[in-house]
């Protein structure tokens, strides 16, 4: 396939590192990496010709407007996580401005990273994400609402990651992977609890594999190109059982964690909860229709199971079942 000109934001993040690494080592595309702090990059951006590093902030995206008119693909993974004004400026105003600077004739595809938190179980916008969501979630919801109005909209594929794991000595850890060791430390208590909740997860390496496939095989232009990124849904109870099996821990009994009990614990221990946290406690089942993983395209996956995830996270397996 002919080489493409690919513009990417967010290469310094967890998902961004995995995507950039695959693009560098498995393609010969011309890459333009727009990053705020090059010192955060742990991959070798001088590994081959055709890689251009552009230091800049989303607040000054107009500075690369001329370049954006020439690209064939844009990967928009940059995001701001906190501070209402900065988050809105980066995740909504400047992200939409970037898309408006692209040439709908030259640019065959935009891969825009949102979050599955703004969708309901039917993959439709979740109004509570705007009402109760954090600054980050609200901004993603608002941006999603505006994309259909853009000239480039038919070329936009919106990606909705579920729970993202990933990170090692060569790549930054995702927020949830940074705490995975806590699960193993608390498993002796967690294994005796039962909860009515469910979720999806996907490793950042597997997200990068999906992105690489979409770059090589872009969908035809049209409305509603939206993909939830995740392995098949797991209940919390199934996840706990699989962690216990991996660690060799027996489950003798399980105490149901009801909403009233959870609320009692919150009250007794005076736990501070944001509006979004309270909504999540009530909503519980963050599951979606037709989640996409490398298996969806018959590609090999790094972490299709909880056991694979624990192994990739450097957690040692114990096969004998202990008390």
C-alpha positions in Angstrom: 0.0 0.0 0.0 1.2 3.5 -0.7 2.8 5.5 2.2 0.4 7.9 4.0 1.0 11.2 5.8 -0.2 10.6 9.3 -0.6 13.4 11.9 -0.9 12.3 15.5 -1.6 14.0 18.8 -1.2 12.4 22.2 1.8 10.2 21.4 3.2 10.8 24.9 0.3 9.1 26.6 -0.2 5.4 27.3 -2.3 4.5 24.3 -0.3 7.0 22.2 3.0 5.2 22.9 1.7 1.9 21.8 0.2 3.3 18.6 3.3 5.3 17.7 5.6 2.3 18.4 3.6 0.1 16.0 3.5 2.9 13.3 7.2 3.3 13.5 8.2 -0.3 13.4 5.4 -1.9 11.3 4.7 0.7 8.6 6.7 3.1 6.4 4.1 5.9 6.7 5.3 9.5 7.2 4.5 10.4 10.8 4.0 13.8 12.2 3.9 13.6 16.0 2.5 16.7 17.7 3.6 16.6 21.4 3.7 19.1 24.2 6.8 17.6 26.0 9.1 15.5 23.9 11.0 14.4 27.0 8.0 12.2 27.9 8.5 10.1 24.8 10.0 6.7 25.7 10.1 5.4 22.1 12.8 6.1 19.6 11.4 8.6 17.1 14.7 8.5 15.2 14.4 4.8 14.5 13.7 5.4 10.8 13.3 8.1 8.3 9.9 9.8 7.8 9.2 10.7 11.5 8.8 14.4 12.3 8.5 15.5 15.9 6.6 18.8 16.3 6.7 20.4 19.7 3.5 22.2 20.5 0.3 22.5 22.5 -3.3 22.0 21.4 -3.9 25.6 22.3 -1.7 26.6 19.4 -3.0 24.0 16.9 -3.4 26.7 14.2 0.3 26.9 14.0 0.3 23.6 12.0 -2.7 24.5 9.9 -0.8 24.3 6.7 0.6 20.9 7.5 -2.9 19.6 8.5 -4.2 20.4 5.0 -1.7 17.8 3.5 -2.3 14.8 5.8 -4.1 11.6 4.7 -4.9 10.4 8.3 -5.2 12.1 11.7 -5.0 10.2 15.0 -6.4 12.4 17.8 -5.4 10.9 21.1 -4.4 14.0 23.0 -6.6 14.9 26.0 -6.8 17.0 29.1 -8.0 15.4 32.3 -8.6 18.2 34.8 -9.4 21.8 35.2 -12.7 22.8 33.7 -11.5 25.6 31.3 -8.4 23.9 30.1 -10.2 20.6 29.7 -13.0 22.2 27.6 -10.5 24.2 25.5 -8.3 21.1 24.7 -11.0 18.4 24.4 -13.7 20.4 22.7 -12.7 23.8 21.2 -9.2 22.9 19.9 -10.0 19.3 19.0 -12.9 20.6 16.8 -10.6 23.3 15.4 -8.0 20.7 14.5 -10.7 18.7 12.6 -11.8 21.8 10.8 -8.2 22.5 9.6 -8.1 19.1 7.9 -8.9 18.9 4.2 -11.8 16.6 3.6 -10.4 15.8 0.1 -6.9 14.9 1.2 -7.8 13.4 4.6 -9.3 9.9 4.1 -9.7 9.2 7.8 -9.7 10.7 11.3 -9.4 8.4 14.3 -10.7 10.3 17.2 -10.4 8.9 20.8 -13.4 9.6 23.0 -14.4 7.5 26.0 -17.0 4.8 26.5 -18.2 6.6 29.6 -20.3 8.9 27.4 -22.4 6.0 26.0 -25.2 3.9 27.3 -25.6 0.2 27.0 -27.1 0.6 23.5 -24.0 2.6 22.3 -26.1 5.8 22.3 -25.1 9.1 24.1 -25.6 8.9 27.8 -27.2 12.2 29.0 -25.9 11.6 32.6 -22.4 11.9 31.2 -23.0 15.6 30.6 -25.1 16.1 33.8 -22.9 14.3 36.3 -19.6 13.6 34.5 -16.2 14.9 35.4 -14.8 17.8 33.5 -13.1 15.2 31.2 -16.2 13.1 30.6 -18.4 16.2 30.0 -15.9 17.5 27.5 -15.9 14.2 25.6 -19.7 14.2 25.5 -19.8 17.8 24.2 -17.2 17.1 21.5 -19.1 14.0 20.4 -22.2 16.1 20.0 -20.5 18.5 17.7 -18.6 16.2 15.3 -21.6 15.4 13.0 -21.7 19.2 12.1 -18.1 19.2 10.7 -17.2 19.1 7.1 -14.8 16.2 7.9 -17.5 14.2 9.7 -17.9 11.5 7.1 -14.2 10.6 7.5 -14.3 10.5 11.3 -14.2 7.2 13.2 -14.8 7.8 16.9 -13.1 5.3 19.1 -14.6 4.7 22.6 -12.0 2.8 24.8 -13.4 0.9 27.8 -11.1 0.2 30.7 -7.6 0.6 29.4 -4.6 -1.4 30.7 -1.0 -1.0 29.6 2.4 0.3 30.5 5.9 -1.0 31.2 9.5 0.3 31.5 9.3 1.6 27.9 5.7 3.0 28.0 3.8 5.0 30.5 1.2 3.2 32.6 -2.5 3.8 32.2 -4.3 5.1 35.3 -5.9 1.7 36.0 -2.8 -0.4 35.3 -0.9 1.8 37.9 -3.2 0.3 40.5 -3.4 -3.3 39.4 -1.0 -4.4 42.1 -3.6 -3.2 44.7 -6.1 -5.8 43.4 -3.7 -8.6 44.1 -2.9 -7.2 47.6 -6.6 -7.0 48.5 -7.7 -10.2 46.8 -7.9 -12.1 50.1 -10.8 -9.7 51.0 -12.2 -9.1 47.6 -12.7 -12.8 46.8 -15.3 -13.1 49.5 -17.4 -10.2 48.2 -20.1 -10.4 45.4 -21.1 -7.4 43.3 -23.7 -6.8 40.6 -21.7 -5.0 38.0 -20.0 -5.6 34.7 -17.4 -4.0 32.4 -15.1 -4.4 29.4 -11.4 -4.0 29.2 -8.7 -3.9 26.5 -4.9 -3.6 26.7 -3.3 -0.6 25.0 -1.3 -2.9 22.7 -4.5 -4.4 21.4 -6.0 -0.9 20.9 -2.9 -0.1 18.8 -3.4 -3.2 16.7 -7.0 -2.1 16.0 -5.8 1.4 15.1 -3.2 0.0 12.7 -5.8 -2.2 11.0 -8.1 0.8 10.6 -5.3 2.9 9.1 -4.5 0.2 6.5 -8.2 -0.6 5.8 -10.2 2.7 6.4 -14.0 2.4 6.1 -15.8 4.2 3.3 -16.8 7.8 4.2 -20.2 8.0 5.9 -22.0 8.8 9.0 -21.8 7.1 12.4 -18.4 5.4 12.2 -18.2 4.6 16.0 -16.3 1.7 17.6 -16.3 0.7 21.2 -12.9 -0.8 22.1 -13.1 -3.7 24.4 -13.0 -7.5 25.0 -16.3 -9.2 25.6 -18.1 -8.0 28.8 -17.2 -9.5 32.1 -19.1 -9.4 35.4 -17.2 -8.2 38.4 -17.8 -11.6 39.9 -16.3 -13.4 36.9 -13.3 -11.1 37.0 -12.7 -11.9 40.7 -13.0 -15.6 40.0 -10.5 -15.4 37.2 -8.0 -13.4 39.3 -8.4 -16.0 42.1 -7.8 -18.8 39.7 -4.6 -17.1 38.4 -3.3 -16.4 41.9 -4.3 -19.9 43.3 -6.8 -18.5 45.8 -9.9 -20.4 46.9 -13.4 -18.9 47.2 -15.3 -20.5 50.1 -18.3 -18.1 50.2 -19.3 -14.7 48.9 -21.1 -11.8 50.6 -23.4 -9.8 48.3 -22.5 -6.1 48.2 -25.9 -4.3 47.8 -26.4 -0.7 47.1 -27.9 0.0 50.6 -24.8 -1.7 52.1 -22.5 0.4 50.0 -24.3 3.6 50.9 -24.0 2.6 54.6 -20.3 2.1 54.3 -19.9 5.4 52.5 -21.9 7.1 55.3 -20.1 5.4 58.2 -16.6 6.0 56.9 -17.6 9.5 55.6 -16.3 8.7 52.1 -16.3 11.7 49.8 -17.9 10.8 46.4 -18.4 13.0 43.4 -21.7 13.1 41.5 -20.2 10.9 38.7 -19.0 8.3 41.3 -22.5 8.1 42.8 -24.0 7.7 39.4 -21.6 4.9 38.5 -22.4 3.1 41.8 -26.1 3.1 40.8 -25.6 2.4 37.1 -23.0 -0.4 37.6 -23.2 -2.2 34.2 -20.9 -0.3 31.8 -21.4 -2.7 28.9 -21.8 -2.0 25.2 -23.0 -3.6 22.0 -20.5 -5.2 19.6 -17.2 -4.2 21.3 -14.2 -4.4 19.0 -10.8 -6.0 19.8 -8.1 -7.5 17.5 -10.1 -10.7 17.4 -12.8 -8.8 15.5 -10.4 -8.6 12.6 -8.8 -12.0 13.1 -5.7 -10.4 14.5 -3.6 -11.8 17.4 -4.3 -10.2 20.7 -2.0 -9.6 23.7 -4.6 -9.7 26.4 -7.9 -11.3 25.5 -8.4 -12.7 29.1 -7.9 -11.6 32.7 -5.0 -14.2 33.0 -3.3 -12.7 30.0 -3.7 -9.2 31.5 -2.2 -10.2 34.9 0.7 -12.0 33.1 1.4 -8.9 30.9 1.3 -6.8 34.1 4.1 -8.8 35.6 2.0 -10.6 38.2 3.3 -14.1 39.0 0.8 -16.9 38.5 0.2 -19.4 41.3 -1.4 -22.7 40.3 -1.9 -24.3 43.6 -5.1 -23.2 45.4 -4.4 -21.7 48.8 -6.7 -20.9 51.6 
